[in-house]
Amino acid sequence: MKPVIAVMPLVDDERESLWMLPGYMDALREAGAVPFMPALTTDDDEIQQIFAMCDGLLMTGGHDVDPRQYGEEPRFDNVVPNAERDTMELALLRLALAHDKPVFGICRGLQIMNVACGGTLYQDLPSEFDSGVDHHQRPPYDRPVHGVRIETGTPLFAELGVDALAVNSYHHQAIRELGEGLTAMAVSEDGLVEAIDRPGSTYFRAVQWHPEFLYTVDGTSRRLFRSFVTACAR
């Protein structure tokens, strides 16, 4: 049986709808998984059932994490959270941490995983951390715009076999303080955390860049999805 992976829904506020980038689904299927997108819910019983249905969680990009989730008030007009999504994802992440279920995060996914572990975020990089590095590129997104340094001795270094990588980038929030138990596996040219791991968990890892846009042209991106699916299949 192929592992079943719950892929967190993207939310279109204007159309009052849920949607999904095909790259998430296609990359997981190519890696040998059966992905599905659950409905957005804050019902505890439904969240428990979604968790029980899957072998792993893919935390996707999208809305900003509400600063209130890490003890701050929103300071910028361009911080656009979604309360339902925050509630659902934080509940699922706490279940995953308690039951050691594999989790892979991308962009917002890395950020919400950090918050679930007690970490904090830069609410708006241009306002709070304007380094000159392009963290919010324009299309097309299947091209790298900056480099990251991969820390030797980390699972990411073991998976990819390189100590540097060129990545795409599309975010205006980022990790400020790492959550409890998390380690940085990669940092950008300006020192921002670009990948995290939770040593001791079977698989609790995330990247700030977007391998779902790169996996068709980049072998390292495919390896990220395959290592996650392998962990979900165990």
N, C-alpha and C positions, 0 to 999 in steps of 0.2 A: 504493500500500500504506500502511495506517495504521502508525504506529510502535508497536512492542511494548515494554511497560514491565513490568519485574519489580517487584512490590510485596512488600516484606518481610513475612513472616508474623508474626502475633501468636501468642503462646504462652499456653495455659491449663495451668499446672502441675498443678492439682488434677485435671483431666480428662485430663492427658497428651495434649493435642491441640493442633493448630494451628487458627487461625480467622482471620476477616477482617471488619472493619467494611465494610458495603456502600458507605458514603460514599466511601471511597478509590477503589473500583472504578467506581462510578457517575460520580464527578466526572471521572475520567480518560476514561471512555467518552464522556461528554458533551463533553469537550474534543477528541475525535477519536482516541483511542488504543485499543489492544487491551491491557488489563492481564492479568497472570497472577500467581499466588502460587506461588513455588517452594517445594519442600520445604526444611526446615531441615537444613543439612548443614555439616560441617567438613572434608569431603573436598576436597582441592585440585583434583582433576580435575573434580569435580562443580561446584565454585564457578566454575572457568574456563568450563565449558560453560554454566552459567546466565548468566554475563557475556556470552558470545558470542551467546546467544539473544536478547538484548534490545537495544533502542536507548536505554534509559535506566533509571535506578533510582529508585524511590520509597521513601525511608526512613521508615517509619511510627512511630507512637507505641508505648507499651507498657512493657516492663521497664526498670528502671534500668540505666544503664551501670555495669559493675563498676568501682569506684574504682581497682582494681589496674591497669586499663587506662591510667590516667594517673598511676601512681606513688604511689597512696595506699592505705591500708588502710580498709575500711569502718568508719565511726565510729558508725553509727546502725542500730538494729534494723529500721527501715522501709526500708532500702536493699535492694531485691530484684532482683538481676541474673539474667541467664540466660547462662551461659558459651558455649553453642553459638551463640546469636544474636549475641553480641558478636564471636565469632571469625569467623562467616560474614560479617557486615556489614562489619567492618573489612577483611577480605580483599577484598570487592567494592569498597569505597571506595578502597582503594589501587590496584586495577586501574583504576577509573574515573579517578582522578587521573593515572595513568600514561598512559592512552589517551584522555583528554579526553572521556569519555562523560558525558552530562548526568545530574545528580543533583538531586533535590528532596527536602528533608527536612522533616518535621513533628514537632514536640515532641521526643520521644526522637531522632528523625532528626536534628534540629539538633544535639543533644548528641553523638551518636556521630560526626557529621561533624566537629565541633570536636575531639573526641578523636583522630580519625584524622589530623588536622593538627597534633597535639601540644598541644592545649589542655587545660584542666582545667575541672572542674565544681564547683558547690556540691552537696554530697551530699544536703543536706536544707534547703530554704529556711527553714522555720519555726525551725530550730535555728541556722542560720548567717547568715540574711539576712531577718529578720522585719521587713518594712517597713510592714505594714498593708495593702498592696495585695493584693487577692484573686487569687492565682495558682492556686487549687485550688477552682474553683467547683463547686456542686452542679447536678444536672440541673434544667432542660433545658440542653443545651450549645449550642443554636443562638441564643444571645443574648450580647451583649458584656457584660463585667464590668469592664474597665479600658481605658485608652487607651495608645497607643504613638505615639511621635514618629518619623516617617520622615525619614531624612537626605536632604537635597537632593543631587542629583548622583549618587545611587545607582540601580542598575537597578530597585529597588522603587519609587522615586519616579517614574521614567520610565514604569513599567508602570501605576501606579495614578493618577498625576497629583495626588496629595494629600500633604500633609506631616504628617498626623495620621490616626489610624484607631482605631476602637473594636473590640476583639477579645474573643473568649472565651479561657478559660485553664484548663488542667487539668494541672498539673505540680508536682512538689515538688523537682525538680532544675533547674539552669540553668547557663549558661556563667559561669564565674568568670574565667578567662583565655582570651582568644581564641587559637586555633591559628595557626600560621605561615601567612602569606599570606591570612588571612581579614580581612574588614572587617565592621563592624556597619552594617547598613542601617536598623535601627530599634531603639529602646530604649523600655522601659516607663516609667511615671510615676516609678518608684523607681530607674531607672537600669540595670535588667537588660537584657542583650542579647536582643532579640526577633526579629531577622532577621539572617542573614549572607549574604555573597557572597564568592567567591574571584575577584577580578579576574585576568584572564588565562585562566581556564577558559571553555569555551563556555557552560556552565551548571552551577554548583555553588552552589546557593542553598538556604536553609532558613528556616522560620519556627517560632517557639516556640508559636504559637497553633494552632487546629484548624480550618482552612478546610474540611475534609471534613464538618464538622457545619454549616457556614454556607453552602456553595456554592449550595444550593437557594433561599436567601433573600437572598443577598448577591452583588452583581455583582463586587466586588473579589476575593472568594474565587474566583469562576469565572475571573477574569483570571489569577490565580496558576497555576491548573492549565493554562490554555490557553497561557500563555507557556512553561511547561515542556514541554508536548506539542509545541509548535512547534519548540522546540530539539531535541527527540528526532527530529523528522521531517526535519531538515536532512541 
